[in-house]
Amino acid sequence: MRRRSSNVTKDAVHHPVFARFYARMSVTADLKAGIADHREELLAGLSGRVIEIGAGNGLNFAHYPGAVSEVVAIEPERSLRRLAAAAARRAEVPVDVVPGTAEALPVKSEAFDAAVASLVLCTVRDLPRALAEMKRVLRPDGELRFFEHTLASGRTLATAQRVADRTVWPLLFGGCHTARDTVAAIEEAGFRMGTYRRFRIPEKGVQLPTTPCVIGVARRSAVVDRTAEAG
């Protein structure tokens, strides 16, 4: 199978220090914190053409099922994109790693059967715009698969998340905002929510701003509102 990668001279996102940290930390988290199992759950049953938003260092690629005909993996950060391109060459399905941002996806409308957002919606600069772009590129009734940090249900941790988001957390962790209500944002973007579940990482012990997570699926409406899209 042919696997491709693309390079770009100008980066919309540039977090070289965080990228090096994330590249190491994410591999450890996959092995020791059970993240790999969540990736497997996230991608199970996918088929056809898939766009992955914010592919990072490409740890999802090994979990795509064989029914997926192509993955277009968007990654704006140069260092992570290089790592993702290497992971793409090892993948069992064709993966094309390309530069771009979630708010302006460099692909045609209604071109994909599914979109995947994995630990990335917390970092996008404009969440409503990013979700609108995912909706645009999905075919009618296409799936949005998401595995994300989310706003805590408890007041104490939610308050801590908001404080972290207003202070040092985004600066230290590549623009991450932990207090975003992921499910509410997806619904407000006009997706039809399917099944989802909330859980904690880690399940026990000290809770961090990133501990509350959600994984699930939503769909673009099968009836496309062209008037709304035009607006």
N, C-alpha and C positions, 0 to 999 in steps of 0.2 A: 504494500500500500504506500502511496505517496504522501509524505508529510512535509508541510511547508512551514517556514517561519518568515516573519517580516521584521525589518529594522526601521528605525526612524531617527533622525538627527535631533529633533526637538521633542522634549518630553513635557506633557501636560502636567504630570505629577513627578516630583523628584524628592524621594526620601531615602537617600543612599544608606544612612546609618540605620534607620529603622528596617530597611530592606534586608540588610545583613543580619540583623537581630531576628527578624521574622523568618528568614530562611532556615536558621538553626532551630528556633523555638517551635516552629510549626511541625517540623519532622519529629521532634521530641513529643509534642502534644499528640500527634497521630498515634505514636507507639504507646505512650504512657497514660494519656488522658482519655483514650477511647474515641478520639476525633475520627480516626479511620473508619470506625463502625458507623458513625453518623454520616460520613461521606457515602458509604455504601448504601445506607438507607435513603439518603437524599436522591441518589441517581438510579436506584433500582427501577426497572421497567421502562426506562426511556428508550425512544426509538426515533429514527429519522434525523433531521438536521437540528443541531443544538447550538445555541450561543451561550457561552459562559462569560459572565461579567466579573471582571477583576480576578483573573485566574491565578494571581500570585505566582508562586513557584511551581504550579502545575500538579499539586498533590491530588487533585480530583481525577486527573487523566487516567490513572490506573484503575479507577472504579467504574468507568463508563461501560455499560453492557454492549455486547456485540451487535445488537440491533441498531445502535447509533451509527448512521452512515457518515456523519462528519460533525466535528466540533470546531466552531470558530471561537477562539479564546481571546478575549479582550484584556489586555494588561497595560496600563499606562506607565508603570515604573520600569525604567530600563534594566536595572539589575535583576529584578524579579522576572522580567520578560525573557531575559537570557536563560535563566534557570527553567522557566516554563518551556522554552523552545527545546531544551535538552530533554525535559520530561516528555514532550510531545513525540520525540523520536523513539522513545521507549514504549509508547502507548500501543494498545492493541486495536485502537480505532484511529482513523485519520484525524489529526488535530492541526489546525492552522492558528498559530499564535500571532496576533496582530496588535499594533498600538492603537490606543483610542481611549476615550473616557465614557463612563456610563451615561453621562448627560448628552452625548452626541455620538451615538454608535455609528461606526463607519460601514453600515450595511443597509441593504434595501428593506423596505417595509414588507411585512407579511412573508418573510423569507424563511422562518424557522418554526419547527414543530414544538420546541421547548426552549425556555431560557432558564439558566441556572445562576442563582445568586448565593454565594457561599462565603459567609463571614466578610462581606464587602459593603452591604448597605449602611453599616455604621460609619463608613469612611467616605462615602460619596459626598460631594460638596452640596449638591442640590438633590435631595431625595425624591421629591415629587417629579422633578424633571427626569431623573434616572428611571423611575418607574414608568413614566409616560413613554420613554424611549423603548423600554422592554415591551410594553404593550404594543407599540408601533411595529416592532420587528417580528412579533408573533403572528402566526396565521390565526384566523378565527378559531376559537376553542383551543388554542395552543396553551401549553402548561407553563406556569412559572413555578419552579422548584426553589425553595428558599431554606437556608440554614443560617441563622443569624443570632447575634446578640440582640437583646431586647430590654425594654423597660421592666424593672422588677415590679412584682405585684405588691410587695410589702413597702410601707411608707419609708421605713428607715433606709433600706438599701436604695430605693428610688431617689431619695434625697441625696444620698451619697453619690449616685450616678450623675445627678444634675450638677452637683458641686464639682465633681471630677471633670465633667464636660466643659464647664465654664472656666476651668483653671488649666492644670498642666497635662491632663490626660491626652487630649488631641495632639499636643506638641510632642509628647513622648512616644505616642503610638500611631504615627502615620495618619493623623486626622480622625482617629476613631472617636465616635460619640456613642456612649453606652446607653443613654437614656431615650433613644428613639423607640417609639411604639411601632414595631415592625408590622404587625398584623393590621393595625389601624391605618397605617400609611398605604399598605397594599390595597385595602378595601377602598380608601379614599381615591386611589388612582383608577378605580373602576374595574378592578379584577373581581371575579366571582370566587370567593374563598371556598376551598375544599377542606380536607382534613388537615389538622395540624396539632402538634403537641408541644407543651412547654416543659423544659427540664433544666437541670443545673450542671454546670461544669466548673469545678468538680462537684460531684453529687453530695459530698460530705466535707466538713471542715470549714475553714475560713471562706467567707463569701467575698468575692471581688466585684468591682463594677461590671466585669464581663461574665460573671457567673450565670445570670439568667439568659437562657437561649430558647429559641423556638425553631421548629423544623416542620415543613408542610408543603402544601401545593395549592396554587390558585390557578384560575383559568381566565384567559381573555374571552369576552363574550363571543358566542358564535355568530351574533348579529353585529356587524360593524357599523358604528355610528360615524358616517363620513362627515357629517356636519360638525360634530364635536372634534374630530381629528383636524378639520380644516381650521378650526378656531385655535 
